[in-house]
Amino acid sequence: MPATGWKRLRLAQEFGRVGVWLALVLTVTLWFGTFAVLTPMRAALNSAHGQLLELDARLQNVHDTLAPFDALSRPETLVAVNTLNDLALTAQQTPLIDNLFGKQNLQDAVNLTAQWQDTLQDRPPLPALADARNAVQAWQGRVKALQERVTLMGLGFCMLFTLLGAWFAAGQWALYQRASERLSSIQRLN
């Protein structure tokens, strides 16, 4: 056999060996690279999920705290507090009552009823808190689904590339084996 035939068979054998190693290295590198990219993303999603859980717990705590006082936020209660505030202001302007109860006591009554009035007007209603909790829980579901989707997409991509790498490696292995067999048969003949 001419020297160029030997060289071609040796070159094909070497290409087959290098191809198998290349497929293996590329596949392993892709797996590590994919998870190196996905790890910070998953960490951010886990952090967001944890913050949403904490927010949900705090909203539940606020709801549980305000629920017993829900009766106080009815319109009738607000009207009564407005009336008390008006009475305290009127009493403060009446000299006889002012002298009887004292200026500071009347001022304290005016301040107290005004604070009570502001608190009742500014307090978030329980349905709004329930809506906020529902929105937070919906976002928890979205974040959880996104975590799962990202993981499945990463695994799917890696599995697809692994199959392509295995296919390439099998072809390179076949090239290596075929070249080795031809070299062996030529050496037996010589």
N, C-alpha and C positions, 0 to 999 in steps of 0.2 A: 504494500500500500504506500502511496506517496506520502511525504512528510506533511503536506498540507491537509490530507485526510486525518492524520493523527492529531494534528493541531486543532482541526475543527471539532473532532470528537472530544478532545481534552477541554477545549473552550466550551462546548455544549455541556459537558459534565460540570465544569466550574460554574457556568451560568445557572444550571439547575440547583447546585448546592447553595450558591449565593441567593438565588430566588427564594428558596425555602426559608432561609434565615431572614431575608428581607421581609417576607410575608409575616413571619412570626414577630419580628421586631416592630413592624408597622402596626400590627393588630394589638400587641400589648401596649404600645405607645398611645394608640388611639383610645384604648380603655382608660389608661391613666389620665390622658389629656381631657377626655370627656368628663370624668369625675372630678378633675381639678377645676374645670369650668363650672360644673353643676354644684359643687360643694358650697361656694359662697352664695350662690343663688338659693340653694335650699336653706342655708343658714339664715339668710334674710327673710325668707318665707316663714321659717320657724319662729324667728323673732317677731314678725308681724302677727303671726297666729297667737303667740304668747301675750303680746300687747292687747290684742282683741279680746282674749280671755280675761285679762285683767280689767279692761274697760267694761266688759259684760258683768263681771263680778261687782264692780263699783256701781254700775247702774242698778243692779239688783239690790245692792245695799241701800242706795238712795231711795229706791222704790219702797223697800221694806220699812225704811225710816219714815217716809212721808205718808205711807198708807193709813196709819191710824189718824193722821191729821187731815185726811181728805175731807172729812165732814166740815172742817173749819174753812175750807176754801169754797164752800157753796156761796152763791150770790147773796143769800139771806145773811150769812155771817159777815160778808163784806159790807152790806148795807148797815148792819148793826155797828160794826166798827167805825164806819163813816159817821154814823149818828153820835157815837161816843166821842169821836174826835171833835165834831161840831159842838157838842155840849161842853167839852173841856175848853175849847177856844172861847165859847160864849161865857163860861164861868170865869175865865181868866180876865175877860173884859168887864165883868160886873164887879163894882167896888165892894159890895157887901160880902159876896162869896169870896172875893180875893182876900179880904181881911179875915174872914172866918177860917178858911183853909190854909192860907199862907201862899205867897207868890211862888215860892220854890215848889211846893206840893202841886200847885196847879200847872206849873211849867213841866214838872215831871210827868203829870197825867197827859198833857198835850204831846210831849215827846214820845211817851209810851204808846199812845193810841196811833200816832203818826207812824211809828216804826211797825206796829202791828198791821196797819193799813198797807204800808209798803211791802211788808213780807207776804201778805196774802195776795197782793196784786202781782208781785214778781215771782211767786213760787211757780215752778213748772208744773203743769197739770199731769196727773198720773198717766193719762193716755199718751201724752207726748213722750214720757219716759218709756212706756211700753213700746212705742214706735221706734224709739232710739235703740232699745235692746233688740228688737226684731231686725233692725238694719245691721247692727253689730253682728248678730248671729248669722245673718245672710252673708256678710263679708267673711266670717269665719269659714263658712262652707265654701265660698269661692277660693279662699286662700288654700284650704285643704285640697280642693280639687286641682288647683294649679300645682301644688306640690306633687301630687300623684301624677299629673299629666307630664310635668317636667321629668320626673324619674322614669316614667314609662317611655317617653320620647328618647331619653338618653340611653336606656337599655335597648330599645328597639334599634337605634342608630348603631350602637356597638355590636349588637347581634348581626345586623345586616352586613356591617363591615367585616365581622368575623367570618361570616359565610363567604364573602367575596375573597377574603384573605385565604381561607381554607381551599377555595377553588383555585386560586392562583398558586398556592403552595402545592396542591395536588398536581397541577400541570408542570410545575418546576421539578417536582419529585419524579414525575414520569419522564421528563427530559433527562434528568440525571441518571435514572435507571436505564433508559434506553441507550444513552451514551456509554455507560459503564458496561452494559452487555455487549455492545458492539466492540468496545476496546478489548474486553475479555476474549471474545471470539476471534478477533484479529491476532491477539497475542498467542492464542492456542494454535492458530494456523502457522504462525512463524516459528 
